[in-house]
Amino acid sequence: MNRSYCVVGGGISGLVAAYRLRVATGPDATITLLDPADRLGGILRTERIAGQPFDVGAEAFITRRPEMPALLAELGMTDRQLSTTGVRPLILADGRLHPLPAGTLQGIPASAAALAGLVDEATLARIADEPDRPLDWRPGDDPSVGALVADRFGAQVVHRSVDPLLVGVYAGASTGIGLRSAVPTLAAALDAGAAGLTAAVRAALPPPRPGSPFGAVAGGYQVLLDELVARSGLHWVRTAARQVRRGERCWEVVDAEGGVRPADGVVLALPAPRLAELVAEFAPATAAAARRIAVASVAVVALALPEGVALPPNSGILVATGEPAGRPHSKAMTLSTRKWGARGGVELVRLSFGRFGDDLARTVTDEQLLDWSLHDLRTVLGVTAEPVDWRVQRWLDAMPQYAPGHAALVAELRAGLPAGLAVAGAYLDGIGVPACVSSATRAVASLLDGGVAR
């Protein structure tokens, strides 16, 4: 008999899962994907801005992780992989623009010299004498990044060097992000006996390698999404899953219209809050763990400015936290055509808004977000030109927070799932696209291996 599988959730994790299922089970298997969205892709979304494809969700992936280059190669799309132009971002702190420091790991310095000019002299002295102060560390500890860095180096390093990077990744401050999730190599160096934090950073810094650390997909992520849909041969049911339940011989997925879809295996590629709703009845421990993963909402404003607008030769601006009143409304500005190369006779820019704990993405109107964007461009970069096109994209409850102890929480979540169900998504093993590809691959392997490693 032909096998049937359901994938619940049509983001990158769900689409990779559907593709992996097709590769593993052959052309005769039925693969049904349920997602009520207007298009597939989840937080990967490519829009046309001034006629140009422009990613208004995730825009890049880390090339030192193998998953995305390998997936593109597997799909015959290696020629679609883009590299950055090599320009670096700036940090806006204390009302001034500073180069992004070198010699740091997620903004955590290996020496005082790395942050010269960004923090005050008292903070530089504190970094310099850090090796002389005893470090209370036990292998396996998982403090928040912010707490550890503030203790060893002071608050300025947190606000001006670490937060600008981590807010961009998680939409949450470093005081709420666990070290083992955000900087696992640093935690490993501390476990191995590094005498202090600066010594651990030096041990954990990756060796220099040629090429850009970031990649993107030419034509936008939509090109990849379309290829995954085509290769997977999935049947898209444009509705939500209302219930997952055990049938007599297999699992059953009940959709919002009451349709029942039997499945030999189900991949739940949903955000953590939705996962908790679907599995609470038969996997209470999994549901409880999923409810403990907090989420943030963000908004992106994509702008096309007239060609020739004077922008700095940098990839973007990261905004420090803890600054006085009057700082920009946005948390980051990406100068996309500086970062990836000019195209289409316009300057493409995107500004990001929203942090964990605020409701900005839900409550502020599109027009207000546009006004804030133009204000930030004017006050920070002196840009006064009106956009020739613009778009607002909101991502509600889309950014999971990797709090201290996250790995143990995820292990508990997976352990509570019965055989035949598997999970995939950005809340599990990493928030970036490569980690989502990895989680989907793991989910499919667990289904085909009898649900051992979910």
N, C-alpha and C positions, 0 to 999 in steps of 0.2 A: 504493500500500500504506500501511496505517496505521503510524505510527511508534510505537516502544516506548522507554521510558526507565526507568531504575532510579535510585532515590535510596537510598543506604545511610546510615542514621542518621535517627532520628525526632525530633531536637530542633527548636528553632525554626528553625535554618538549613535542615534537611531539609524541614520543612513549608513554609517559604516557597519553597524551591526547587521543590517539587512544585506549589505554587500557581502560581508563575511559569511553569512548564512548561505547565500546563493553559491559562493565559491565552494563551501564545504559540502553542501547537500545536493548540488547539481540542478539541472534545469527543470526537473519534475516537481520539486518541492513548491508548496504554496507559501508565499511570504506576504503577510498582510500588515500594513503599517497604519496605525490610527493616530491622527493629529488634526485638530480642528482649525489650524492656522490658515491664513490666506495663501501661504506658500510654505514649502518645506525649507528647512535650514536652521530653524531656531535662531540663535544669536548670531549666526552667520547670515548676513543679508546684504545683497548688493543692489544699490539703487542707481538710477541715472541722474547725475547732477550736471547740468549744462551739457547734457549729451554724453557725459563720460561715466563709465562704470566706477562706482565708488562704494567701498565697504563701509557700512554705517553701524556694524556690530564689531566683532573681532576683526582686526585688519592684518595681523601679522602672526607668525609662529616662530618659535625658537629653533634655529637650524641645528644647534648642537644635539638636540634630541633627534633620534633617527626616524620617528614614526611618520612625519609628514613627507620628508624626502622619499622615504621608502614607499609610501602610499602613492605618491605622484608617479614614481617610477613604475610601480605595479600597474597603474592605469595608463601608462604610456604618455604621461603628462609632464615629464621632467623639464621639457622646454618651456613649460608654463611657470616654472618657479622663478620668481623675481628676487633680486637682492636690493638692499638699500643703496643709496648713493654714497654712503660712508660718512655723511655728516652726522653730528651728535646733537643731542638736545641741550637746552639750557635749563637752569633752575631759577625761578623767581623767589627770592628770599630777602627780607628786610628792604623791600622796595627796589631791589637791583637784580639784574640778570647775571648769573654766574655759569661758567661752563660746568657740565656734569662732571663730577670728580672722577678721575681715573684711580686705579689702585683701591677700589672698594668692591664689596660683595653685597649686592642689593643695598648699596649706600653705606654699608658698614665699613669703616676705614681700616686699612692695614697699618697705617701710620698717621701721625698728625699732619705730615706734609700733604697728604691726599686732600685734606679739607681746608688748606690754607686759603684765606680769602672768603670762604663760605661761612665759617663760624668765628667767634671772637677769640681773643688771645687766651682768655681763661680756659675756654673749652679745648683749645689746642694743647695747652699745658696739661690738662687732665687726660687727653688722649696719649700724650707723650709719656706720662708717668704710669699709665695703666699697667704695663708689665711688672711694675714694682708692687702692685697691690694684690693680695691673695684673692683667688677666684674660688668661690664656693660652687662647685659643679660636681654633680653625681651622674655617671653614665645613665642615659635614659631620660634625663630631665628634659622638659619641654616648656620653658617659659615663653611668654610672648616676646616677640622681637623687640618691641618698644621697651618693655621692662628691663630686659638684659642690656640693651644699648644705653638706656638712660642711666642705669646703675653704674656702668663702666665708663661712659663718655659724657653723660649729661644730656639735658633735654634738647639743646640746640642741634645736636647730631641727629636726634630722632626727627625733629620737626623739619630740618632743612635738608637732610641727606637721605634718610631712610623712608620717611612717610611719602615724599613725592613719588618714589618708585612703587611702594607697596599700595598706595591709594590707587595708582593707575592699574594695578593688577587685580586687586580684590575689591576696590571701592570701599575699603575699610582701613582704619588707622592701624599702625603697627602694634599698638597696645592690645589689639584684639586678635592678632595673627600669631600662630604658634611658630616657633623657630624651626621645628622639624619639618613643617610643611613649606615654609617660605624659603628656608636656606638649609636644606638637608645636609649638604656637604660641610657646612659650618658646624652643625650639631655633631656630625661624625668626627670632625677634628677635635672638638671639645671632649667627646667620649674617649678619643684616643690619647688624651692626656695633655693637650695644649696647655701651656702655663697661664695663658691669658687670652683675652678676646682678640687683641691685635695679632698674637701669634697664631691663633686659630684661623683668622682671616687669611693670613699669609699662606698657611698650609692648604686652605680650601680654594684659593683663587685658581681658576683654571689656567692652564698654560696658554699663551697667545697662539691664535690660529688665524690663518689667512681667511679673508672673506668676511662678509657681514654676519653678525650673530642672528639677524632676523631675516625672514623670508616672507613672501606673499605670493598670491596667485595672479598672474597676468589676466586681466579681464574681470577680476574679482572672484571671491569665493563661489559665486553662483556657477562658474564654470566647473568647479569640482563637484558641487552639489548635483548638477545636472548629470554628470558622468556617473556618480554613484547611483542615482535613481535608475539610469538606463542600464547599468551593469547588473543591478540587483534584481531587475524585473519585478519589483514590488507592486502590490496592489494598494494604492493609497485610499483609505476611507477617511473622508474629511469630516471627522467627528471625534469627540473625546471618548476615552474609555470611562465608563461609569463604575464598572466593577470587574474584579478578577476573582474567579472562584474555581474550586475543584469540581470537575465533572466526573462522570462515572469512569471514563477511561483516560481522560486528559484534562488539561486546563481549559477554561473557557473565559473569554474576554467579552464582556457585555458593553456595547457602545451606548452612547447617549440617547439613541433612538430605540433602544431595546433589542437591537440585533445581537445575536450570540455567535461568537466565532471560536470554534474549538481549535486548540493548538497543542502540539507535542512539546513545545517550549515557548516561553514568553520572555522577551527582553524588555524591561521597564526602563526606558531611557527618558526619564522625567526629572524635573527638579525635585529636590528633597521634600518640599511641602506636599506635592501631588503624590509622590510615592507613599508617604505616610497615610494619605487618605485611602489609597487603593489596597494596601496590604494589612491594614489595622486588624481586620477580622481574623485572619489566619496566620499572621506573622507579627504579633504585638511587639516583640522585642525590636524587630526591624523598624516598625512604625515609630516606636519611642525614640530610637536612635536618630531616625530621619528628622523628627521634630526638633531635636536639639541642634540641628545645623541651621544657623541663622542665615538670612539672605538680605541683600541690599538691592535697591533699585537705582538705575542711572538713566540719563538721557544724553543723547548725542545730537549736536547740531552740525550738519554738514553744509559748508558754504563753498560756492564758486565765486571767486573775486576776479576782477578784470585782469587780464595779462599785463605784466609790467608793474603790478603793485609791489612796493618795496618791502620785502620780507627778509629777515636775517638768513644767512646761509646755515641754517640749523634744522634739525628734524622736528623740533617742537619746543614747547615750554612746559615744564613741570612746576607746579605751584606748591611751595612749602606750606605746612600747616602751622597752627599756633601763631600766625602773624597778626599784627594789629588790624583794626577795622580799616576797610578800604582796599583789602586785597581783592583780586579778581573773584567773580562769582564762579568761574570755571575752575576745575581742579587740574586740567591739562589742556593744552592746545597742540594739535598735531599739524605741522605744515607739510601736508601730504605730498605735494609736488616737489618740495625740497627733499623729502625723505625718500621718495620712490622714483623721482624724475618727472620732468615737465611733460604734459600732454594736453591736447585739446584746446590750446590757446587760452587757458584759464589757470588761475592759482586755486588749487583745492585745499581747503582747510577744514579741520573738524575740531570742535570743542566738546569736552566731556563735563557733565554736571552730575552731582549726586554722590553722597557718601552714606555708608552704613549709619542708620539712626535717624536720617532725615527723610521727609516725604516729598522732596522737591520734584522728583520725576513724576509723581502722581498729581501734584497740585498746581504746578506752574504752567501757564499757558504757552503754546508754541510761540506766540508773539513776544511774550516776556523773555523766553529763552533766547530768541533772536536778538532782542534789545540788549540782553546781558552779553551775548557773544560779540556784538558790535562794540559795546562799551569796553570789553576786555581787550579786543584787538586795538582799539584806539588808545587806551591808557597804557597798555604794556608795550605795544609795537609801533604806535603812531600811525596805524592804518585807518584811514577815514573813508576809503572807497565803499560804495554800496555794493552788495552782492548781486550778481547777475542771476543766481539761482540759489535756493537753499531748501533744506529738509530737516525736520526734527524726527528722531527715532527714539522711542522710549523702550527701555528694557526693565520690566517690572519683576521684582523678586528673582532676578536672573544671576546675581552675583553671590555665590555661597561664601561664607566666612569660615576660614580655616583656623579655628580657635586652637589654643593649646590642647593637646590630647586628641587631635583630629584623627590620626591614624588608628588609634585604639577604638574610637567611636565608629569609624568605617568598618573595622574588623567585626565589631559587635553587630552592625547593621547587616553585613553580608552573612554572618553566621546564623542569623535568625530566619533566613530565607529557606523555604523548602525546595527540594529538587524540582527542576523543571522551570524555575524562575531565576532570572539573573538581572543585575542592575548595571547601568552605564550612565555616565554623565559627569559634568564638571564639578560636582560636589564630592567626588570620591577620592581620586588620586592626583588631582591637579586641575587647575582652572583653565589652562590653555588648550588650544586645539590639539596639539600632540598628545596630551594626557587624555583627552576625550577619545581620540582614535585608539589609544591603548586600552582604555576602559571598555570600549565596545568590543575590541578583539578578545579581551579576557572574558567578557560576558558570553560571547558565542562559544568560546572554548569550554566554558563551564557547562553550558547546556549540552554540548555534544559529548562531554566527558561524564555526564550523569549528575551535574550540579554540585560537584565537589568544591570547586574554587570560584565562588560567585563574586 
